[in-house]
Amino acid sequence: MNYTIKNDVIFSYLFSQEDIVKDFLEVCLNKKIEKVEVSNQFSLEKFDIRNKGAILDIKATINDEAHVDLEMQRKKDDSYVKRVLLYTGGLLRGQLDRGESYEYMKNVIMINIIDYTLFKDIKDFHTIWKLRENKNLEHEPLKGLEIHFLELEKFRKSNPNIHEKLNQWLATIDTENEKWLEVAMKENPKLKEVIIKKDNFVNDDKLARELIEAQEKWDLDYKAGMSCAKKEGIAEGKLEEKKNLLKNLLKMNMDIETISKATGLTKDELEKLKADILDLPSKIEAVLDNCEEIKTFASKVYTQKDMFFLGRGTDYNVALEGSLKLKEISYIHSEAY
């Protein structure tokens, strides 16, 4: 099987090597880089395929003047932009200890390689976001923060000039178009070296191959679970629509027989929906009756710095929403699996 560089294990292995990081950053940032220091120490023994999203992938310092964080994001995440903002703020804030001078702060550059479409209203697959004044976009006095998004799905659907170095790098990471990859490897010796290193890593290291295969299985299981959850969510949504329609018609003092004719639902279906609606207050009361239990749980976890929500099938959507709400109200780092 031909594994792509998008695999977390392969990506982390290759981009822990400073010569590879240097070549990619020079192309992506369009600047000459004299020095790169990668702070991540890649270790197969410590690699956890379930930990994706809990930490940033690659951390580096370029020319002693800027911190760079590079992440490969394969799973679609509706809260990803908020997550990026949260992490970026932490990278700026976490540079200095109490009492240290601000002059020692380095710029922060965050590069996100994404295997889906994030900004649907923007056609460009490479976007760069900076802090600027709303009416004076040509001025950039608040330098120090730069966020890049490279959307591979848009890249695949576009007609990129494959002779440009950034597009060659994206074709190499994506590995979906063999013709593009051939051109990239032919015109850029570094990319040929990257592919050779990737193949040797996969073929020669048994533990690496096992982790890579496990990562692929994990991603397939995730996609299958999301597909199942989506179907169940659609069914739930349709049921909720019927309940809302029934509530509105009942408010208009319409009888069940007339509602049945108007909606096409049987009387038994309508009576069941009506019973569910009437039972809603008691369900809310049951939740409120657990206030003390909820307070007790909250008192145990509110000091934690990291939280994880686990869900399977439909419950995965509940886990996602719970994780998002926790981040919104408490700013505690949280992930859902």
Sequence and secondary structure as in RCSB ss.txt:
>XXXX:A:sequence
MNYTIKNDVIFSYLFSQEDIVKDFLEVCLNKKIEKVEVSNQFSLEKFDIRNKGAILDIKATINDEAHVDLEMQRK
KDDSYVKRVLLYTGGLLRGQLDRGESYEYMKNVIMINIIDYTLFKDIKDFHTIWKLRENKNLEHEPLKGLEIHFL
ELEKFRKSNPNIHEKLNQWLATIDTENEKWLEVAMKENPKLKEVIIKKDNFVNDDKLARELIEAQEKWDLDYKAG
MSCAKKEGIAEGKLEEKKNLLKNLLKMNMDIETISKATGLTKDELEKLKADILDLPSKIEAVLDNCEEIKTFASK
VYTQKDMFFLGRGTDYNVALEGSLKLKEISYIHSEAY
>XXXX:A:secstr
    TTSHHHHHHHTTSHHHHHHHHHHHHTS  S EEE     TTT  GGGBTTB SEEEEETTTEEEEEEEE S
  TTHHHHHHHHHHHHHHTTS TT  GGG  EEEEEEEESS S TT   SEEEEE  BTTBTT   S SEEEEEE
EHHHHHHS   TTSHHHHHHHHHH   HHHHHHHHHH HHHHHHHHHHHHHHHH HHHHHHHHHHHHHHHHHHHH
HHHHHHHHHHHHHHHHHHHHHHHHHHTT  HHHHHHHH   HHHHHHHHHHHHTHHHHHHHHHTTHHHHHHHHHH
HTT SEEEE   THHHHHHHHHHHHHHHHH  EEEE 
